[in-house]
Amino acid sequence: MAIITKEEEKQIDPMIKFMYALKSKESKRQYPRRFMFLDFLKIEGTINDQARQFLINTKNNPQWTEEKFMDFVSFQLERVNRGEITEPTIKNYYKSTKLFC
């Protein structure tokens, strides 16, 4: 299990890398609505703080990330069953979360 030092943590900004990976302006515009994963995890702080904490958690325990991702998809399927969203909407959430991961 790799431990990230405070200095390394300061140098890491996963949101910059995520935004860079988004190709189109439209994707960059819509990402806040589609990228709900960090809020789902209930990690405290700004989206940048949440992303850094997510990265730390993932490096310390990759299985945690896999479980949380599966929980997120299951939650979205439950929302489909309740009629809150349509099934194709899950693909948008899935794609943005997978890109981030």
C-alpha positions in Angstrom: 0.0 0.0 0.0 1.6 3.3 -1.1 1.5 6.2 1.2 1.3 9.7 -0.3 3.4 12.4 1.3 2.0 15.8 2.0 4.3 17.3 -0.7 3.1 14.8 -3.3 -0.5 15.5 -2.3 0.0 19.2 -2.9 1.3 18.5 -6.4 -1.6 16.3 -7.4 -4.7 17.9 -8.8 -6.9 15.2 -10.3 -9.5 17.7 -11.5 -7.0 19.5 -13.8 -6.2 16.1 -15.4 -9.9 15.3 -15.6 -10.8 18.6 -17.3 -7.9 18.2 -19.7 -9.2 14.7 -20.7 -12.6 16.2 -21.6 -12.3 16.9 -25.3 -15.3 19.2 -26.3 -16.4 22.5 -24.9 -19.9 21.0 -24.5 -18.5 18.1 -22.3 -16.6 20.6 -20.2 -19.8 22.7 -19.8 -21.9 19.7 -18.8 -19.5 17.8 -16.6 -20.7 19.3 -13.3 -24.2 17.9 -13.9 -22.9 14.5 -15.0 -20.1 14.0 -12.6 -22.0 13.3 -9.4 -19.7 10.5 -8.2 -17.7 12.5 -5.6 -20.9 13.9 -4.1 -22.3 10.4 -4.0 -19.2 9.3 -1.9 -20.0 12.1 0.6 -16.4 13.3 0.7 -16.2 16.7 2.4 -14.8 19.8 0.8 -14.7 21.5 -2.6 -14.7 19.3 -5.7 -10.9 19.7 -5.9 -10.6 18.6 -2.2 -13.0 15.7 -2.9 -11.0 14.6 -5.9 -7.7 14.7 -4.0 -9.2 12.6 -1.2 -10.6 10.2 -3.7 -7.2 9.7 -5.2 -5.6 9.1 -1.8 -8.3 6.6 -0.9 -7.9 4.9 -4.3 -4.1 4.6 -3.9 -4.5 3.3 -0.4 -7.3 0.8 -1.3 -8.1 0.2 -4.9 -10.9 -2.3 -3.9 -12.7 0.6 -2.1 -12.9 2.4 -5.4 -14.3 -0.6 -7.2 -16.9 -1.1 -4.6 -17.9 2.5 -4.5 -18.2 2.6 -8.3 -20.4 -0.4 -8.3 -22.5 1.2 -5.5 -22.8 4.3 -7.6 -24.1 2.4 -10.6 -26.5 0.5 -8.4 -27.8 3.7 -7.0 -28.4 5.1 -10.5 -30.3 1.9 -11.4 -32.5 2.4 -8.4 -33.2 6.0 -9.6 -34.3 4.5 -12.9 -36.7 2.1 -11.1 -38.2 5.0 -9.2 -38.7 7.0 -12.4 -36.3 9.8 -11.4 -34.0 9.4 -14.4 -34.1 7.4 -17.7 -31.9 4.4 -18.2 -29.8 6.1 -21.0 -28.9 8.8 -18.4 -26.8 6.3 -16.5 -24.4 6.1 -19.5 -23.6 9.8 -19.1 -22.9 9.3 -15.4 -20.9 6.2 -16.1 -18.8 7.7 -18.8 -17.8 10.8 -16.8 -17.0 8.8 -13.7 -15.0 6.2 -15.6 -13.0 9.0 -17.3 -12.3 10.5 -13.9 -11.2 7.2 -12.4 
